[in-house]
Amino acid sequence: MDKKTQDGSRGPRHRALPPAVGLLLSMALMNALLYLCLDWFFVAPPRSSPVSTHCPHGHFRMVQMKNCSPWLSCEELRTEVRPLKRIGEGAVKRVFLSEWKERKVALSRLTSLEMKDDFLHGLRMLKSLQSKHVVTLLGYCEDDSTILTEYHPLGSLSNLEETLNLSKYQNVNTWQHRLQLAVDYVSIIDYLHHSPLGTLVMCDSSDLSKTLSQYLLTSNFSLVVNDLDALPLVNRSSGALVKCGHRELHGDFVAPEQLWPYGEDTPFDDDLMPPYDEKIDIWKIPDVSSFLLGHVEGSDMVRFHLFDIHKACKSQTPAERPTAQDILDTYKKVLNLLRDSAMSQTREML
């Protein structure tokens, strides 16, 4: 017994770490994890670019498609696309959730022959403006007045608040993600003002609700413009300006130059209504951005930093308003500034 005891006493001794040392190691590990979480929370993960941008013109590729496919023809639309249910309707198109090769797609059909010119204009815009800013075109048939586009289940931007109120989207209901949506919105306006076709004006924007309905919220929480039926061209070289429709507009949402300038005593006459340019889109940006920012924690601080550029957007003189690129640069600067500040303040608390 004594021998065993003596032998056992010669083995290596396993000394437990002092509690204080163990606590310090645990805190160090926790801080490291918190830093990683901060990087994820404050720096939005990079968005994957739409795969359609890698396809040549006249082709498309959706998620889980390995190769680009040519736009679907009339025959393919008639035989391979199965409408499931109507999910939307406007003055120009009815939209049906449909299925193509076990994929959900959106099939648009002309509502009435009276609107065919607008329908075809929208189709021409879709074909010419395919990019990361525009919904992906999958096919069309002019004979049947149908257009097939990618389906986005989160729907139009009008549904933003309802979507963000769902429990599974609470993690993106932050000022960072909301400001990123505003960046996306201004990026689209800037793209239209410098499009391959020239300076295009988003005319389907007589009020906030109508404006929001022109954009879709994608599954990775970015924006694409969907409705391009009313995009007139400003041509400064020829002096050609635009007018959005042929009826009188009212309210504070539209730009001052869109309002009837000759008073209530003079009946509205479209022939006498002066035309205008793309600066009407600039006037509306603060209102759309305010909706996108919502009323989450931190959104008022964002509004404070955007006050000057938004004030400039509301200049009564169109030429004095900033360009969409000016606004986009400011939005990105504010996003980076506030995000870096939030990260720094939080790290100092650790």
C-alpha positions in Angstrom: 0.0 0.0 0.0 2.8 2.4 1.0 4.6 1.7 -2.3 1.5 2.4 -4.3 1.0 5.6 -2.5 4.5 6.7 -3.0 4.5 5.8 -6.7 1.3 7.6 -7.2 2.7 10.7 -5.5 5.4 10.9 -8.1 3.0 11.4 -11.1 2.4 14.8 -12.7 0.2 17.1 -10.7 -2.8 18.7 -12.5 -3.2 22.1 -10.9 -6.5 23.8 -11.5 -6.4 27.3 -12.9 -7.1 30.0 -10.4 -10.8 31.3 -10.8 -9.6 34.8 -11.7 -7.5 33.5 -14.6 -10.4 31.4 -15.9 -12.7 34.4 -15.7 -10.2 36.5 -17.7 -10.0 33.9 -20.4 -13.7 33.7 -20.6 -14.0 37.4 -20.9 -11.4 37.5 -23.6 -13.2 34.8 -25.6 -16.5 36.7 -25.1 -15.0 39.9 -26.4 -13.6 38.2 -29.5 -17.0 36.8 -30.2 -18.6 40.2 -29.7 -16.2 41.8 -32.2 -17.2 39.3 -34.7 -20.9 39.9 -34.1 -20.3 43.7 -34.4 -18.7 43.2 -37.7 -21.7 41.2 -38.9 -24.2 43.6 -37.4 -22.8 46.9 -38.4 -21.3 46.0 -41.7 -24.1 44.6 -43.9 -23.0 41.3 -45.6 -22.1 41.9 -49.3 -25.0 41.3 -51.5 -24.6 38.9 -54.3 -25.1 40.6 -57.7 -28.0 39.4 -59.7 -26.8 36.5 -61.8 -28.7 37.9 -64.9 -25.9 40.5 -65.2 -23.5 37.8 -66.4 -25.7 36.9 -69.4 -25.4 38.5 -72.8 -28.3 40.7 -74.0 -31.4 38.7 -74.8 -30.6 36.1 -72.3 -31.3 35.5 -68.6 -30.4 33.3 -65.7 -32.2 32.9 -62.4 -31.2 31.4 -59.1 -30.2 27.7 -59.4 -29.8 28.0 -63.2 -26.3 27.1 -64.3 -26.4 28.5 -67.8 -27.9 31.5 -69.4 -31.1 30.9 -71.4 -32.5 33.0 -74.3 -35.6 35.0 -73.6 -38.6 32.8 -73.9 -40.5 33.0 -77.2 -44.3 33.2 -77.8 -44.5 29.5 -78.3 -42.6 28.8 -75.1 -44.7 31.2 -73.1 -47.9 29.5 -74.4 -46.8 26.0 -73.7 -44.4 26.1 -70.8 -45.8 28.8 -68.5 -48.7 27.9 -66.3 -50.6 30.7 -64.6 -51.5 30.0 -60.9 -53.3 33.1 -59.5 -53.6 36.8 -60.0 -51.4 38.8 -57.7 -51.7 42.3 -58.9 -53.4 44.7 -61.4 -52.7 48.2 -62.6 -54.0 50.4 -65.4 -51.8 48.7 -68.0 -51.1 45.1 -66.8 -52.6 42.2 -64.8 -49.9 40.2 -63.1 -50.2 36.4 -62.4 -48.0 34.3 -60.2 -47.1 31.5 -62.6 -44.9 28.5 -62.9 -42.2 27.7 -65.5 -40.1 24.5 -65.1 -41.0 24.3 -61.4 -39.9 27.8 -60.8 -42.2 30.6 -59.7 -42.4 33.5 -62.2 -44.5 36.6 -62.8 -46.6 36.7 -66.0 -48.0 40.1 -67.0 -50.9 40.5 -69.4 -52.3 43.7 -71.1 -55.5 44.9 -69.4 -57.0 46.5 -72.5 -56.1 47.4 -76.0 -56.4 51.1 -75.1 -53.2 50.7 -73.0 -51.2 48.7 -75.6 -48.9 51.6 -76.4 -47.9 52.0 -72.7 -47.5 48.2 -72.5 -45.2 48.1 -75.4 -43.2 51.1 -74.1 -42.7 49.2 -70.8 -41.6 46.2 -72.7 -39.0 48.2 -74.8 -37.7 49.7 -71.5 -37.4 46.3 -69.9 -35.5 44.9 -72.9 -33.1 47.9 -73.1 -32.4 48.5 -69.4 -31.7 45.0 -68.1 -29.2 45.5 -65.2 -29.0 44.9 -61.5 -31.4 47.8 -61.0 -34.2 46.3 -63.1 -36.3 43.2 -62.7 -35.1 40.3 -64.8 -36.9 39.8 -68.1 -37.5 36.1 -68.9 -39.5 36.4 -72.1 -42.2 38.2 -73.9 -44.8 37.8 -76.7 -46.0 41.0 -78.4 -48.6 39.0 -80.4 -50.2 37.9 -77.1 -49.3 41.1 -75.2 -47.6 39.1 -72.4 -44.3 39.7 -70.5 -42.6 37.2 -68.2 -40.3 38.4 -65.4 -38.6 37.1 -62.3 -40.9 36.7 -59.3 -40.1 38.3 -56.0 -42.2 36.9 -53.2 -41.8 39.9 -50.9 -43.7 42.0 -53.4 -43.7 45.7 -53.9 -42.0 48.3 -51.7 -45.4 49.3 -50.5 -45.3 46.2 -48.3 -42.1 47.1 -46.6 -43.5 47.8 -43.1 -45.7 44.7 -43.1 -42.7 42.6 -44.2 -40.3 44.1 -41.5 -42.9 43.5 -38.8 -42.7 39.8 -39.4 -40.6 38.0 -36.7 -38.3 36.4 -39.3 -37.2 39.8 -40.6 -36.7 41.6 -37.3 -32.9 41.3 -37.7 -33.0 43.5 -40.8 -35.4 46.1 -39.3 -32.5 48.4 -38.5 -31.4 51.9 -39.6 -28.5 50.3 -41.4 -30.6 48.1 -43.7 -33.2 50.7 -44.2 -30.6 53.3 -45.2 -29.2 50.7 -47.6 -32.7 50.4 -49.2 -32.6 54.2 -49.7 -29.2 53.9 -51.3 -30.7 51.3 -53.6 -33.6 53.6 -54.5 -31.4 56.6 -55.3 -29.1 54.2 -57.3 -32.0 53.3 -59.5 -33.0 56.9 -60.1 -29.3 57.7 -60.9 -29.3 54.7 -63.4 -32.4 56.0 -65.1 -31.0 59.5 -65.4 -27.9 58.1 -67.0 -29.4 55.1 -68.8 -28.1 53.6 -72.1 -31.1 55.3 -73.7 -30.5 58.7 -72.2 -32.1 60.7 -69.4 -35.3 58.9 -68.4 -37.9 60.3 -65.9 -39.9 58.1 -63.6 -43.4 59.5 -64.4 -45.5 56.9 -62.5 -44.9 58.8 -59.3 -47.8 61.2 -58.6 -48.0 60.1 -55.0 -46.0 58.1 -52.5 -48.1 55.0 -52.7 -47.9 55.0 -56.5 -44.1 55.5 -56.4 -43.5 52.7 -54.0 -45.5 50.3 -56.1 -43.0 50.7 -59.0 -40.3 48.9 -57.0 -39.9 45.3 -55.8 -38.2 44.1 -52.6 -35.9 41.1 -53.4 -35.2 38.2 -51.1 -31.7 39.6 -50.2 -33.4 42.9 -49.3 -32.3 45.0 -52.2 -34.6 46.9 -54.6 -35.3 46.6 -58.3 -37.5 48.7 -60.4 -40.4 46.8 -61.9 -42.8 49.1 -63.7 -41.3 51.0 -66.6 -44.5 51.8 -68.5 -44.0 55.6 -68.1 -40.4 56.6 -68.7 -40.3 59.5 -71.1 -36.9 60.7 -72.4 -35.4 64.1 -71.7 -33.3 65.2 -74.7 -31.4 68.4 -73.9 -29.6 68.5 -77.2 -32.9 68.9 -79.0 -34.6 70.8 -76.2 -37.2 68.1 -75.6 -38.5 68.0 -72.1 -41.3 65.8 -70.7 -44.8 66.0 -69.1 -46.1 63.2 -66.9 -49.5 62.4 -68.3 -52.2 64.7 -69.6 -54.2 65.6 -66.5 -53.7 68.1 -63.8 -51.6 67.0 -60.8 -52.1 68.1 -57.2 -50.4 67.9 -53.8 -47.1 68.4 -52.2 -45.5 65.1 -53.3 -45.1 66.2 -56.9 -42.6 68.8 -57.8 -43.8 72.5 -58.0 -43.2 72.6 -61.8 -45.6 69.7 -62.2 -48.5 71.8 -60.8 -50.7 74.0 -62.9 -49.0 77.4 -62.8 -51.9 79.7 -63.9 -54.1 79.7 -60.9 -57.6 78.3 -60.1 -59.3 80.9 -62.3 -57.8 79.4 -65.5 -59.0 76.0 -66.3 -56.3 73.3 -66.8 -55.2 72.9 -70.4 -52.5 70.3 -71.2 -51.4 72.3 -74.2 -50.6 75.2 -72.0 -48.9 73.2 -69.3 -45.1 73.8 -69.4 -42.8 70.7 -69.6 -40.1 69.8 -67.2 -37.0 67.6 -66.7 -35.6 64.8 -64.5 -35.3 67.1 -61.5 -38.9 66.2 -60.6 -37.5 62.8 -59.5 -35.0 64.6 -57.2 -37.8 66.6 -55.5 -39.5 63.3 -54.4 -36.4 61.5 -53.0 -36.6 62.9 -49.4 -40.2 61.7 -49.1 -39.5 58.2 -50.4 -36.3 58.0 -48.2 -38.2 59.1 -45.1 -40.7 56.2 -45.7 -37.8 53.8 -46.1 -36.0 54.9 -43.0 -39.2 54.4 -40.9 -39.1 55.1 -37.2 -36.6 52.5 -35.8 -33.8 53.3 -33.4 -31.2 55.5 -35.1 -33.4 56.6 -38.0 -33.7 60.2 -36.7 -29.9 60.4 -36.5 -29.8 59.4 -40.2 -32.4 62.1 -41.0 -30.3 64.7 -39.2 -27.2 63.8 -41.3 -29.3 63.9 -44.5 -31.0 67.2 -43.7 -28.9 69.5 -45.9 -29.0 67.3 -49.0 -32.8 66.8 -48.6 -33.3 70.5 -48.1 -31.5 71.1 -51.4 -33.7 68.5 -53.1 -36.7 70.6 -52.2 -35.4 73.8 -53.9 -38.2 75.5 -55.7 -35.8 76.1 -58.6 -35.2 72.8 -60.4 -31.7 73.7 -61.6 -30.6 74.3 -58.0 -31.5 70.7 -56.9 -28.6 68.2 -56.7 -28.2 65.4 -59.1 -29.1 61.8 -58.2 -25.3 61.1 -58.2 -24.8 63.9 -55.7 -27.4 62.4 -53.4 -26.1 58.9 -53.8 -22.6 60.0 -52.8 -24.0 61.7 -49.7 -26.1 58.7 -48.7 -23.1 56.4 -49.0 -20.9 58.8 -47.0 -23.5 59.0 -44.2 -24.0 55.2 -44.2 -20.3 54.6 -43.8 -19.8 57.4 -41.2 -22.6 56.3 -38.9 -21.8 52.7 -39.2 -18.1 53.3 -38.3 -19.2 55.5 -35.4 -21.6 52.9 -34.1 -18.9 50.2 -34.3 -16.4 52.5 -32.5 -18.8 53.4 -29.7 -19.8 49.9 -29.1 -16.2 48.6 -29.0 -15.3 51.2 -26.5 -17.9 49.8 -24.2 -16.4 46.4 -24.2 
